[in-house]
Every structure is written in structure tokens, then in C-alpha cells.
Amino acid sequence: MKKSKFLALLTGALLCFSFAACGGEDDSKLLEGVAPADPNAGYDFCTTDSNKVSLYFKIGEDQTCYIVEGGANRYRGEIDIPVWVKFNGNLYTVDAVGNGAFNDCTYLKAVRLPATIKKIGKYAFKGCSSLTMNAIPATVTEIGDNAFAGCTSLTSMTIPSSVRRIGYAAFDGCTSLTSVALSDSITEIDHNTFRGCTSLQSVKIPAALTKICSGVFSGCSSLMSVKIPESVTKIGNGAFAGCTALSSVQIPASVTCIGYDVFSGCNSLSTVELPVSVTQIGERAFAGCSSLKSIDIPKSVTEIGREMFNDCPSLMFVRCHWTTPLNFLEEVFSDETYSNTKLYVPAGAVDAYKATSPWSKFKNIEVA
């Protein structure tokens, strides 16, 4: 009996010590959960703080819980997410913001997340158009699909080194986002992540990425420069489409594939250098690049998509390095390019180009 009492006292003392070490919350201040009257309510318990803000939780594994959806516009103003909550005599650590937890809470201005949060779920803050949050706890490892999509008041965001994955369209349509700090530890940025972030001016792509997924920066009309790290081997479809302020881009020698529409509509892009590692260039990859003045197509290229350089009226020089030109039945350039642009080819290859489509359409073919 004495032994059991001693163990109980020791456990209590250790628990109190852990509270003090992690921020000093004593047991009397912990929010107490209440079970829903309806067992099909979609949550396990609810807490209400002194400001009458109610949060809804589901119980997870290993004495953890996560916030679940409370309903559109249920939350407004500023909210502090607790580190711990109590329910039925048990202590639970809040370790995630669940799918759709604050979805479409248009009057929500700020959410302070504790350093126990490991995951921000799908649609967690989607459509929170007044949210001004600018940092994510250094404990988070994953940001879910559409997590901050449509958060039009976000102006900056720092992604900590703990994050490994940013989900599909996570910041889609964040039109006030001017800067984002991406850690080099990020290994995956999914499709359309920053699509339509029209105020984003510059971005440093993480060094751990091997692929830039489709549409990641499409429609970022204020993006002026981008540096692609040497870890990247593929640039996905439409990755930078419609980046109308982009004037230059550095493509490293690691890239082998440039997808379709990658730089389509980048009408300020005046120079681009294709590395000798590139083997595939997709359809309309540079279509509508109205400021592009010259292009050098390396010998390594074995596949070119149709209309790759369509509507590039400023194109003055095209240089090819194949001694035996590739034969394409589909159109690669527009009619005005064939008429006004000089095509430079290797010595002794002029006749071969004049006999091969589409190169034979160029009126000016010269030795480089």
C-alpha cells in the first residue's frame, strides 16, 4: 500500500515538473473537454476557454488529439491552440490541425500554434481570407493539400526545416504573399502549391528537390527571378506558366526533361540557357515568350514538342547542334519565325537542314 502511494506521488511530481519545463501550465488552467450530446457529432470532445472560444477534438494515438472542423465562420478573431487538454481524467497532447479544421473561417485573423503540432491537415485554413499568420512551428513535418489556399491576407510565410512535404495547392491563390522562405530540407512540393500567388516576387527552390511539379508557380505574375538547384532533374508541366515578370531563369545541368507549357506566357523572359543534359522539351514550353531573343538547342535534345516556340516574335537567332537534324512533322515555330529568324547549324549540315522538316521552312539558314 505504501509502495503504491509513493509511486502515485512520484508520478504526480514528475507530471507537474513536465508542465513547468514546457511552459508552466498548471493543472487548474488546463482546458477540460466535454463529450458531445450526439455520438455522431464528428468529434470526441470539445473545450471552451475563458473567451468562450470552443475547439473540437478527436482522440489520436499515444495520448494525443487533433483539432477537427468546427464549421464555416465558427471561428473569428485570434485563437490560441493549447499544448494539452484534459478529457475524462486523461491528459492529451495537441499534435495536429486536422483536415478542414478552420476551413472558410473568413473572420479568423490569427492562430497561434503550439510547438507540439506535427501536421497541418488538408484544407486546414483554406479560405481564411483574413488570416495573417506568417510562421509555422518548427515541429511541423507536413503541410497538407490546400492547407492555406485562398488565404488572401497572408503576406509572408516561413516554412521551418522540420517540414519535408508541402501538399497540393497548399498556398494556391494567396494573392498577397510577397515572400516565402523554403528550407533546403523540403523534399517534395506538390502540384500547384503556389499557383496564383500574384504578389510573390522571388523564391529560392530547396536544394533537396529532384522535381519541380506541374503548375507550382503558375500565374505568379510578380515573380522576377528563380534559381533552380542542381538536384532537380525534371521541370513539370506549366511550372512557371504565366509568370509575366520573369526575365531570366537558370536551368542547371542536372535537368533532363522540361515539360509542356513550362514557361508559356512568360512574356518578359528574354534569355534562357538550355543545358546539354536536356533530352526532352514539351509542347508549348516557351510559347508566348514574346521577349525571347535567342535560343540555343543542345545536341542532347531528342524530343521537341509541337509549338514549342510559337508566338515568339522577338526571336532573332536559333542555334542547333545536331549534325543530322531531328525530323518533326508538327509545327515548332510560328510562321513569322520561319521568315524572320536566322537558323545557325553546324558546318556541313546546311543542306541537311534545308531538306528536313520543320527546319526547311527557315528562309535564313547559316553555318554557326
Secondary structure, DSSP 8 states (H G I E B T S, - for coil): -HHHHHHHHHHHHHHHHHHHHTT---GGGSEE-B--SSTTSS-SEEEE-TT--EEEEEE-SSSEEEE----TT---EEEE--SEEEETTEEEEEEEE-TTTTTT-TTEEEEE--TT--EE-TTTTTT-TT----B--TT--EE-TTTTTT-TT--EEE--TT--EE-TTTTTT-TT--EEE--TT--EE-TTTTTT-TT--EEE--TT-SEE-TTTTTT-TT--EEE--TT--EE-TTTTTT-TT--EEE--TT--EE-TTTTTT-TT--EEE--TT--EE-TTTTTT-TT--EEEE-TT--EE-TTTBTT-TT--EEEE--SS----SS--B-HHHHHH-EEEE-TT-HHHHHTSTTGGG-SEEEE-
